[in-house]
Amino acid sequence: MSAQPGQVPAPPPAPAAAARLLARIRAHGRAAQWEPAFERDWGKALDDSRVTYTLTPLHEVVRAWQARLDTAPAVGAFIDAGLDDADGVDLDQVLGTRP
């Protein structure tokens, strides 16, 4: 009997993923708000990576921001449609807490 992992870990992002992500953020309509937030998250992940000697915090920041940017059009359409969001779910509950 061999042990199988319960969940296969996600592959790490490409080495240039953070740079491409930052370019996407800068091209977005909310760049003025999102760029400083991304840089804050990235800086904290860099510090965490230096302490833990692992790239996992950096990978988590890239995945979280990719998810935010990928869902931004749907969220924008929802808000523009004037739909009620009182029963919404916090994005951090869906994506997990930010590093």
Backbone as XML, in Angstrom:
<?xml version="1.0"?>
<chain id="A" units="angstrom">
  <residue number="1" name="MET">
    <atom name="N" x="0.836" y="-1.164" z="0.000"/>
    <atom name="CA" x="0.000" y="0.000" z="0.000"/>
    <atom name="C" x="0.891" y="1.240" z="0.000"/>
  </residue>
  <residue number="2" name="SER">
    <atom name="N" x="0.632" y="2.139" z="-0.904"/>
    <atom name="CA" x="1.430" y="3.357" z="-0.983"/>
    <atom name="C" x="0.607" y="4.548" z="-0.517"/>
  </residue>
  <residue number="3" name="ALA">
    <atom name="N" x="1.286" y="5.476" z="0.076"/>
    <atom name="CA" x="0.606" y="6.684" z="0.558"/>
    <atom name="C" x="0.464" y="7.673" z="-0.599"/>
  </residue>
  <residue number="4" name="GLN">
    <atom name="N" x="-0.716" y="8.185" z="-0.759"/>
    <atom name="CA" x="-0.995" y="9.163" z="-1.799"/>
    <atom name="C" x="-1.380" y="10.482" z="-1.127"/>
  </residue>
  <residue number="5" name="PRO">
    <atom name="N" x="-0.881" y="11.572" z="-1.640"/>
    <atom name="CA" x="-1.274" y="12.854" z="-1.043"/>
    <atom name="C" x="-2.759" y="13.108" z="-1.244"/>
  </residue>
  <residue number="6" name="GLY">
    <atom name="N" x="-3.377" y="13.725" z="-0.250"/>
    <atom name="CA" x="-4.795" y="14.039" z="-0.338"/>
    <atom name="C" x="-5.088" y="15.125" z="-1.352"/>
  </residue>
  <residue number="7" name="GLN">
    <atom name="N" x="-4.129" y="15.996" z="-1.550"/>
    <atom name="CA" x="-4.317" y="17.095" z="-2.488"/>
    <atom name="C" x="-2.988" y="17.349" z="-3.185"/>
  </residue>
  <residue number="8" name="VAL">
    <atom name="N" x="-3.039" y="17.440" z="-4.476"/>
    <atom name="CA" x="-1.831" y="17.711" z="-5.248"/>
    <atom name="C" x="-1.545" y="19.207" z="-5.178"/>
  </residue>
  <residue number="9" name="PRO">
    <atom name="N" x="-0.318" y="19.588" z="-4.766"/>
    <atom name="CA" x="-0.027" y="21.017" z="-4.680"/>
    <atom name="C" x="-0.013" y="21.662" z="-6.063"/>
  </residue>
  <residue number="10" name="ALA">
    <atom name="N" x="-0.408" y="22.910" z="-6.095"/>
    <atom name="CA" x="-0.413" y="23.643" z="-7.357"/>
    <atom name="C" x="1.025" y="23.869" z="-7.811"/>
  </residue>
  <residue number="11" name="PRO">
    <atom name="N" x="1.260" y="23.807" z="-9.103"/>
    <atom name="CA" x="2.625" y="24.058" z="-9.574"/>
    <atom name="C" x="3.013" y="25.511" z="-9.308"/>
  </residue>
  <residue number="12" name="PRO">
    <atom name="N" x="4.295" y="25.757" z="-9.112"/>
    <atom name="CA" x="4.702" y="27.144" z="-8.852"/>
    <atom name="C" x="4.485" y="28.015" z="-10.077"/>
  </residue>
  <residue number="13" name="PRO">
    <atom name="N" x="4.247" y="29.288" z="-9.864"/>
    <atom name="CA" x="4.097" y="30.209" z="-10.992"/>
    <atom name="C" x="5.407" y="30.297" z="-11.775"/>
  </residue>
  <residue number="14" name="ALA">
    <atom name="N" x="5.307" y="30.738" z="-12.999"/>
    <atom name="CA" x="6.494" y="30.927" z="-13.835"/>
    <atom name="C" x="7.408" y="31.971" z="-13.191"/>
  </residue>
  <residue number="15" name="PRO">
    <atom name="N" x="8.711" y="31.898" z="-13.454"/>
    <atom name="CA" x="9.640" y="32.855" z="-12.832"/>
    <atom name="C" x="9.298" y="34.322" z="-13.090"/>
  </residue>
  <residue number="16" name="ALA">
    <atom name="N" x="8.758" y="34.644" z="-14.236"/>
    <atom name="CA" x="8.441" y="36.036" z="-14.551"/>
    <atom name="C" x="6.981" y="36.377" z="-14.250"/>
  </residue>
  <residue number="17" name="ALA">
    <atom name="N" x="6.280" y="35.519" z="-13.538"/>
    <atom name="CA" x="4.852" y="35.728" z="-13.286"/>
    <atom name="C" x="4.587" y="37.026" z="-12.526"/>
  </residue>
  <residue number="18" name="ALA">
    <atom name="N" x="5.424" y="37.349" z="-11.558"/>
    <atom name="CA" x="5.203" y="38.566" z="-10.774"/>
    <atom name="C" x="5.356" y="39.813" z="-11.645"/>
  </residue>
  <residue number="19" name="ALA">
    <atom name="N" x="6.335" y="39.812" z="-12.537"/>
    <atom name="CA" x="6.528" y="40.968" z="-13.424"/>
    <atom name="C" x="5.357" y="41.125" z="-14.381"/>
  </residue>
  <residue number="20" name="ARG">
    <atom name="N" x="4.867" y="40.000" z="-14.930"/>
    <atom name="CA" x="3.702" y="40.070" z="-15.824"/>
    <atom name="C" x="2.468" y="40.510" z="-15.054"/>
  </residue>
  <residue number="21" name="LEU">
    <atom name="N" x="2.343" y="40.045" z="-13.838"/>
    <atom name="CA" x="1.208" y="40.422" z="-12.994"/>
    <atom name="C" x="1.234" y="41.918" z="-12.689"/>
  </residue>
  <residue number="22" name="LEU">
    <atom name="N" x="2.400" y="42.447" z="-12.375"/>
    <atom name="CA" x="2.517" y="43.878" z="-12.096"/>
    <atom name="C" x="2.165" y="44.698" z="-13.341"/>
  </residue>
  <residue number="23" name="ALA">
    <atom name="N" x="2.538" y="44.218" z="-14.516"/>
    <atom name="CA" x="2.165" y="44.911" z="-15.758"/>
    <atom name="C" x="0.647" y="44.898" z="-15.942"/>
  </residue>
  <residue number="24" name="ARG">
    <atom name="N" x="0.000" y="43.772" z="-15.618"/>
    <atom name="CA" x="-1.465" y="43.699" z="-15.699"/>
    <atom name="C" x="-2.109" y="44.667" z="-14.719"/>
  </residue>
  <residue number="25" name="ILE">
    <atom name="N" x="-1.550" y="44.754" z="-13.514"/>
    <atom name="CA" x="-2.094" y="45.657" z="-12.498"/>
    <atom name="C" x="-1.964" y="47.099" z="-12.967"/>
  </residue>
  <residue number="26" name="ARG">
    <atom name="N" x="-0.812" y="47.451" z="-13.522"/>
    <atom name="CA" x="-0.587" y="48.824" z="-13.988"/>
    <atom name="C" x="-1.501" y="49.197" z="-15.144"/>
  </residue>
  <residue number="27" name="ALA">
    <atom name="N" x="-1.938" y="48.207" z="-15.920"/>
    <atom name="CA" x="-2.825" y="48.477" z="-17.059"/>
    <atom name="C" x="-4.294" y="48.514" z="-16.650"/>
  </residue>
  <residue number="28" name="HIS">
    <atom name="N" x="-4.592" y="48.115" z="-15.437"/>
    <atom name="CA" x="-5.973" y="48.044" z="-14.966"/>
    <atom name="C" x="-6.460" y="49.422" z="-14.546"/>
  </residue>
  <residue number="29" name="GLY">
    <atom name="N" x="-7.749" y="49.611" z="-14.589"/>
    <atom name="CA" x="-8.363" y="50.881" z="-14.206"/>
    <atom name="C" x="-8.180" y="51.237" z="-12.739"/>
  </residue>
  <residue number="30" name="ARG">
    <atom name="N" x="-7.929" y="50.275" z="-11.916"/>
    <atom name="CA" x="-7.732" y="50.528" z="-10.482"/>
    <atom name="C" x="-6.254" y="50.476" z="-10.094"/>
  </residue>
  <residue number="31" name="ALA">
    <atom name="N" x="-5.394" y="50.741" z="-11.039"/>
    <atom name="CA" x="-3.954" y="50.632" z="-10.799"/>
    <atom name="C" x="-3.489" y="51.512" z="-9.646"/>
  </residue>
  <residue number="32" name="ALA">
    <atom name="N" x="-4.068" y="52.682" z="-9.511"/>
    <atom name="CA" x="-3.641" y="53.599" z="-8.451"/>
    <atom name="C" x="-3.850" y="53.000" z="-7.065"/>
  </residue>
  <residue number="33" name="GLN">
    <atom name="N" x="-4.874" y="52.164" z="-6.916"/>
    <atom name="CA" x="-5.136" y="51.527" z="-5.627"/>
    <atom name="C" x="-4.440" y="50.185" z="-5.524"/>
  </residue>
  <residue number="34" name="TRP">
    <atom name="N" x="-4.424" y="49.433" z="-6.612"/>
    <atom name="CA" x="-3.934" y="48.059" z="-6.555"/>
    <atom name="C" x="-2.424" y="47.934" z="-6.572"/>
  </residue>
  <residue number="35" name="GLU">
    <atom name="N" x="-1.737" y="48.825" z="-7.291"/>
    <atom name="CA" x="-0.279" y="48.706" z="-7.367"/>
    <atom name="C" x="0.374" y="48.835" z="-5.991"/>
  </residue>
  <residue number="36" name="PRO">
    <atom name="N" x="0.027" y="49.844" z="-5.181"/>
    <atom name="CA" x="0.638" y="49.907" z="-3.845"/>
    <atom name="C" x="0.274" y="48.697" z="-2.980"/>
  </residue>
  <residue number="37" name="ALA">
    <atom name="N" x="-0.948" y="48.193" z="-3.129"/>
    <atom name="CA" x="-1.351" y="47.016" z="-2.347"/>
    <atom name="C" x="-0.549" y="45.786" z="-2.765"/>
  </residue>
  <residue number="38" name="PHE">
    <atom name="N" x="-0.363" y="45.605" z="-4.081"/>
    <atom name="CA" x="0.442" y="44.478" z="-4.551"/>
    <atom name="C" x="1.877" y="44.607" z="-4.059"/>
  </residue>
  <residue number="39" name="GLU">
    <atom name="N" x="2.443" y="45.792" z="-4.169"/>
    <atom name="CA" x="3.826" y="45.989" z="-3.738"/>
    <atom name="C" x="3.978" y="45.761" z="-2.242"/>
  </residue>
  <residue number="40" name="ARG">
    <atom name="N" x="2.978" y="46.142" z="-1.457"/>
    <atom name="CA" x="3.005" y="45.868" z="-0.012"/>
    <atom name="C" x="2.981" y="44.365" z="0.239"/>
  </residue>
  <residue number="41" name="ASP">
    <atom name="N" x="2.060" y="43.651" z="-0.436"/>
    <atom name="CA" x="1.968" y="42.199" z="-0.271"/>
    <atom name="C" x="3.253" y="41.514" z="-0.727"/>
  </residue>
  <residue number="42" name="TRP">
    <atom name="N" x="3.808" y="41.973" z="-1.864"/>
    <atom name="CA" x="5.030" y="41.379" z="-2.409"/>
    <atom name="C" x="6.202" y="41.611" z="-1.453"/>
  </residue>
  <residue number="43" name="GLY">
    <atom name="N" x="6.299" y="42.814" z="-0.905"/>
    <atom name="CA" x="7.384" y="43.115" z="0.038"/>
    <atom name="C" x="7.322" y="42.255" z="1.284"/>
  </residue>
  <residue number="44" name="LYS">
    <atom name="N" x="6.117" y="42.073" z="1.808"/>
    <atom name="CA" x="5.966" y="41.213" z="2.990"/>
    <atom name="C" x="6.320" y="39.770" z="2.647"/>
  </residue>
  <residue number="45" name="ALA">
    <atom name="N" x="5.908" y="39.308" z="1.463"/>
    <atom name="CA" x="6.234" y="37.944" z="1.047"/>
    <atom name="C" x="7.742" y="37.776" z="0.867"/>
  </residue>
  <residue number="46" name="LEU">
    <atom name="N" x="8.417" y="38.794" z="0.349"/>
    <atom name="CA" x="9.879" y="38.729" z="0.227"/>
    <atom name="C" x="10.528" y="38.591" z="1.601"/>
  </residue>
  <residue number="47" name="ASP">
    <atom name="N" x="10.058" y="39.394" z="2.549"/>
    <atom name="CA" x="10.596" y="39.298" z="3.907"/>
    <atom name="C" x="10.358" y="37.917" z="4.498"/>
  </residue>
  <residue number="48" name="ASP">
    <atom name="N" x="9.143" y="37.398" z="4.324"/>
    <atom name="CA" x="8.826" y="36.064" z="4.834"/>
    <atom name="C" x="9.694" y="35.000" z="4.171"/>
  </residue>
  <residue number="49" name="SER">
    <atom name="N" x="9.940" y="35.147" z="2.880"/>
    <atom name="CA" x="10.761" y="34.179" z="2.157"/>
    <atom name="C" x="12.203" y="34.197" z="2.645"/>
  </residue>
  <residue number="50" name="ARG">
    <atom name="N" x="12.694" y="35.367" z="2.968"/>
    <atom name="CA" x="14.061" y="35.462" z="3.487"/>
    <atom name="C" x="14.187" y="34.761" z="4.838"/>
  </residue>
  <residue number="51" name="VAL">
    <atom name="N" x="13.141" y="34.844" z="5.638"/>
    <atom name="CA" x="13.171" y="34.222" z="6.964"/>
    <atom name="C" x="13.004" y="32.707" z="6.865"/>
  </residue>
  <residue number="52" name="THR">
    <atom name="N" x="12.105" y="32.255" z="5.998"/>
    <atom name="CA" x="11.772" y="30.831" z="5.930"/>
    <atom name="C" x="12.571" y="30.053" z="4.894"/>
  </residue>
  <residue number="53" name="TYR">
    <atom name="N" x="13.301" y="30.742" z="4.030"/>
    <atom name="CA" x="14.069" y="30.105" z="2.950"/>
    <atom name="C" x="13.185" y="29.288" z="2.019"/>
  </residue>
  <residue number="54" name="THR">
    <atom name="N" x="11.982" y="29.786" z="1.774"/>
    <atom name="CA" x="11.068" y="29.128" z="0.849"/>
    <atom name="C" x="10.400" y="30.191" z="-0.023"/>
  </residue>
  <residue number="55" name="LEU">
    <atom name="N" x="10.040" y="29.803" z="-1.220"/>
    <atom name="CA" x="9.382" y="30.721" z="-2.146"/>
    <atom name="C" x="7.861" y="30.689" z="-2.027"/>
  </residue>
  <residue number="56" name="THR">
    <atom name="N" x="7.344" y="29.870" z="-1.150"/>
    <atom name="CA" x="5.899" y="29.715" z="-1.014"/>
    <atom name="C" x="5.170" y="31.038" z="-0.786"/>
  </residue>
  <residue number="57" name="PRO">
    <atom name="N" x="5.645" y="31.931" z="0.108"/>
    <atom name="CA" x="4.917" y="33.190" z="0.281"/>
    <atom name="C" x="4.821" y="34.002" z="-1.018"/>
  </residue>
  <residue number="58" name="LEU">
    <atom name="N" x="5.873" y="33.993" z="-1.821"/>
    <atom name="CA" x="5.849" y="34.715" z="-3.095"/>
    <atom name="C" x="4.852" y="34.082" z="-4.058"/>
  </residue>
  <residue number="59" name="HIS">
    <atom name="N" x="4.837" y="32.749" z="-4.100"/>
    <atom name="CA" x="3.887" y="32.048" z="-4.969"/>
    <atom name="C" x="2.454" y="32.339" z="-4.563"/>
  </residue>
  <residue number="60" name="GLU">
    <atom name="N" x="2.205" y="32.410" z="-3.250"/>
    <atom name="CA" x="0.854" y="32.682" z="-2.768"/>
    <atom name="C" x="0.393" y="34.088" z="-3.150"/>
  </residue>
  <residue number="61" name="VAL">
    <atom name="N" x="1.290" y="35.064" z="-3.093"/>
    <atom name="CA" x="0.940" y="36.431" z="-3.491"/>
    <atom name="C" x="0.589" y="36.463" z="-4.976"/>
  </residue>
  <residue number="62" name="VAL">
    <atom name="N" x="1.395" y="35.800" z="-5.795"/>
    <atom name="CA" x="1.124" y="35.782" z="-7.238"/>
    <atom name="C" x="-0.220" y="35.123" z="-7.511"/>
  </residue>
  <residue number="63" name="ARG">
    <atom name="N" x="-0.483" y="33.991" z="-6.883"/>
    <atom name="CA" x="-1.766" y="33.294" z="-7.113"/>
    <atom name="C" x="-2.953" y="34.142" z="-6.660"/>
  </residue>
  <residue number="64" name="ALA">
    <atom name="N" x="-2.837" y="34.774" z="-5.500"/>
    <atom name="CA" x="-3.945" y="35.583" z="-4.978"/>
    <atom name="C" x="-4.230" y="36.767" z="-5.900"/>
  </residue>
  <residue number="65" name="TRP">
    <atom name="N" x="-3.189" y="37.445" z="-6.354"/>
    <atom name="CA" x="-3.399" y="38.604" z="-7.221"/>
    <atom name="C" x="-3.845" y="38.192" z="-8.616"/>
  </residue>
  <residue number="66" name="GLN">
    <atom name="N" x="-3.395" y="37.055" z="-9.095"/>
    <atom name="CA" x="-3.900" y="36.564" z="-10.382"/>
    <atom name="C" x="-5.398" y="36.304" z="-10.280"/>
  </residue>
  <residue number="67" name="ALA">
    <atom name="N" x="-5.820" y="35.708" z="-9.180"/>
    <atom name="CA" x="-7.248" y="35.444" z="-8.982"/>
    <atom name="C" x="-8.032" y="36.754" z="-8.896"/>
  </residue>
  <residue number="68" name="ARG">
    <atom name="N" x="-7.486" y="37.736" z="-8.207"/>
    <atom name="CA" x="-8.167" y="39.035" z="-8.112"/>
    <atom name="C" x="-8.338" y="39.670" z="-9.489"/>
  </residue>
  <residue number="69" name="LEU">
    <atom name="N" x="-7.276" y="39.660" z="-10.271"/>
    <atom name="CA" x="-7.355" y="40.271" z="-11.599"/>
    <atom name="C" x="-8.248" y="39.473" z="-12.535"/>
  </residue>
  <residue number="70" name="ASP">
    <atom name="N" x="-8.229" y="38.152" z="-12.406"/>
    <atom name="CA" x="-9.072" y="37.323" z="-13.271"/>
    <atom name="C" x="-10.549" y="37.505" z="-12.966"/>
  </residue>
  <residue number="71" name="THR">
    <atom name="N" x="-10.884" y="37.798" z="-11.719"/>
    <atom name="CA" x="-12.287" y="37.966" z="-11.339"/>
    <atom name="C" x="-12.752" y="39.419" z="-11.394"/>
  </residue>
  <residue number="72" name="ALA">
    <atom name="N" x="-11.833" y="40.354" z="-11.579"/>
    <atom name="CA" x="-12.189" y="41.777" z="-11.586"/>
    <atom name="C" x="-13.255" y="42.126" z="-12.621"/>
  </residue>
  <residue number="73" name="PRO">
    <atom name="N" x="-13.214" y="41.604" z="-13.864"/>
    <atom name="CA" x="-14.274" y="41.957" z="-14.819"/>
    <atom name="C" x="-15.664" y="41.504" z="-14.367"/>
  </residue>
  <residue number="74" name="ALA">
    <atom name="N" x="-15.745" y="40.321" z="-13.790"/>
    <atom name="CA" x="-17.039" y="39.820" z="-13.320"/>
    <atom name="C" x="-17.542" y="40.651" z="-12.140"/>
  </residue>
  <residue number="75" name="VAL">
    <atom name="N" x="-16.644" y="41.006" z="-11.255"/>
    <atom name="CA" x="-17.022" y="41.838" z="-10.108"/>
    <atom name="C" x="-17.469" y="43.216" z="-10.592"/>
  </residue>
  <residue number="76" name="GLY">
    <atom name="N" x="-16.726" y="43.787" z="-11.547"/>
    <atom name="CA" x="-17.097" y="45.089" z="-12.103"/>
    <atom name="C" x="-18.461" y="45.054" z="-12.765"/>
  </residue>
  <residue number="77" name="ALA">
    <atom name="N" x="-18.738" y="43.989" z="-13.523"/>
    <atom name="CA" x="-20.038" y="43.849" z="-14.180"/>
    <atom name="C" x="-21.151" y="43.723" z="-13.146"/>
  </residue>
  <residue number="78" name="PHE">
    <atom name="N" x="-20.888" y="43.002" z="-12.075"/>
    <atom name="CA" x="-21.871" y="42.834" z="-11.008"/>
    <atom name="C" x="-22.195" y="44.182" z="-10.371"/>
  </residue>
  <residue number="79" name="ILE">
    <atom name="N" x="-21.160" y="44.948" z="-10.064"/>
    <atom name="CA" x="-21.364" y="46.249" z="-9.432"/>
    <atom name="C" x="-22.060" y="47.210" z="-10.391"/>
  </residue>
  <residue number="80" name="ASP">
    <atom name="N" x="-21.627" y="47.216" z="-11.659"/>
    <atom name="CA" x="-22.232" y="48.106" z="-12.654"/>
    <atom name="C" x="-23.705" y="47.790" z="-12.895"/>
  </residue>
  <residue number="81" name="ALA">
    <atom name="N" x="-24.085" y="46.525" z="-12.707"/>
    <atom name="CA" x="-25.471" y="46.135" z="-12.911"/>
    <atom name="C" x="-26.364" y="46.587" z="-11.752"/>
  </residue>
  <residue number="82" name="GLY">
    <atom name="N" x="-25.755" y="47.081" z="-10.683"/>
    <atom name="CA" x="-26.528" y="47.571" z="-9.551"/>
    <atom name="C" x="-27.150" y="46.467" z="-8.723"/>
  </residue>
  <residue number="83" name="LEU">
    <atom name="N" x="-26.603" y="45.270" z="-8.805"/>
    <atom name="CA" x="-27.143" y="44.159" z="-8.037"/>
    <atom name="C" x="-26.787" y="44.304" z="-6.567"/>
  </residue>
  <residue number="84" name="ASP">
    <atom name="N" x="-27.603" y="43.730" z="-5.714"/>
    <atom name="CA" x="-27.413" y="43.815" z="-4.272"/>
    <atom name="C" x="-26.273" y="42.885" z="-3.862"/>
  </residue>
  <residue number="85" name="ASP">
    <atom name="N" x="-25.294" y="43.439" z="-3.180"/>
    <atom name="CA" x="-24.171" y="42.626" z="-2.722"/>
    <atom name="C" x="-24.130" y="42.488" z="-1.200"/>
  </residue>
  <residue number="86" name="ALA">
    <atom name="N" x="-25.266" y="42.733" z="-0.552"/>
    <atom name="CA" x="-25.318" y="42.671" z="0.905"/>
    <atom name="C" x="-25.038" y="41.270" z="1.441"/>
  </residue>
  <residue number="87" name="ASP">
    <atom name="N" x="-25.320" y="40.240" z="0.658"/>
    <atom name="CA" x="-25.082" y="38.874" z="1.130"/>
    <atom name="C" x="-23.766" y="38.319" z="0.568"/>
  </residue>
  <residue number="88" name="GLY">
    <atom name="N" x="-22.858" y="39.195" z="0.153"/>
    <atom name="CA" x="-21.596" y="38.786" z="-0.465"/>
    <atom name="C" x="-20.658" y="38.109" z="0.514"/>
  </residue>
  <residue number="89" name="VAL">
    <atom name="N" x="-19.615" y="37.534" z="-0.063"/>
    <atom name="CA" x="-18.582" y="36.856" z="0.700"/>
    <atom name="C" x="-17.292" y="37.639" z="0.529"/>
  </residue>
  <residue number="90" name="ASP">
    <atom name="N" x="-16.589" y="37.848" z="1.617"/>
    <atom name="CA" x="-15.314" y="38.545" z="1.578"/>
    <atom name="C" x="-14.330" y="37.761" z="0.714"/>
  </residue>
  <residue number="91" name="LEU">
    <atom name="N" x="-13.612" y="38.444" z="-0.167"/>
    <atom name="CA" x="-12.667" y="37.785" z="-1.067"/>
    <atom name="C" x="-11.596" y="37.032" z="-0.294"/>
  </residue>
  <residue number="92" name="ASP">
    <atom name="N" x="-11.191" y="37.532" z="0.861"/>
    <atom name="CA" x="-10.189" y="36.820" z="1.655"/>
    <atom name="C" x="-10.713" y="35.481" z="2.159"/>
  </residue>
  <residue number="93" name="GLN">
    <atom name="N" x="-12.025" y="35.346" z="2.330"/>
    <atom name="CA" x="-12.603" y="34.052" z="2.706"/>
    <atom name="C" x="-12.514" y="33.062" z="1.562"/>
  </residue>
  <residue number="94" name="VAL">
    <atom name="N" x="-12.591" y="33.561" z="0.342"/>
    <atom name="CA" x="-12.525" y="32.695" z="-0.827"/>
    <atom name="C" x="-11.083" y="32.347" z="-1.146"/>
  </residue>
  <residue number="95" name="LEU">
    <atom name="N" x="-10.210" y="33.346" z="-1.155"/>
    <atom name="CA" x="-8.809" y="33.142" z="-1.537"/>
    <atom name="C" x="-7.908" y="32.748" z="-0.381"/>
  </residue>
  <residue number="96" name="GLY">
    <atom name="N" x="-8.371" y="32.933" z="0.828"/>
    <atom name="CA" x="-7.514" y="32.711" z="1.985"/>
    <atom name="C" x="-6.897" y="34.034" z="2.398"/>
  </residue>
  <residue number="97" name="THR">
    <atom name="N" x="-6.326" y="34.041" z="3.584"/>
    <atom name="CA" x="-5.735" y="35.272" z="4.066"/>
    <atom name="C" x="-4.479" y="35.593" z="3.284"/>
  </residue>
  <residue number="98" name="ARG">
    <atom name="N" x="-4.254" y="36.881" z="3.124"/>
    <atom name="CA" x="-3.048" y="37.318" z="2.414"/>
    <atom name="C" x="-1.834" y="37.142" z="3.298"/>
  </residue>
  <residue number="99" name="PRO">
    <atom name="N" x="-0.740" y="36.768" z="2.689"/>
    <atom name="CA" x="0.492" y="36.596" z="3.483"/>
    <atom name="C" x="0.992" y="37.907" z="4.023"/>
  </residue>
</chain>
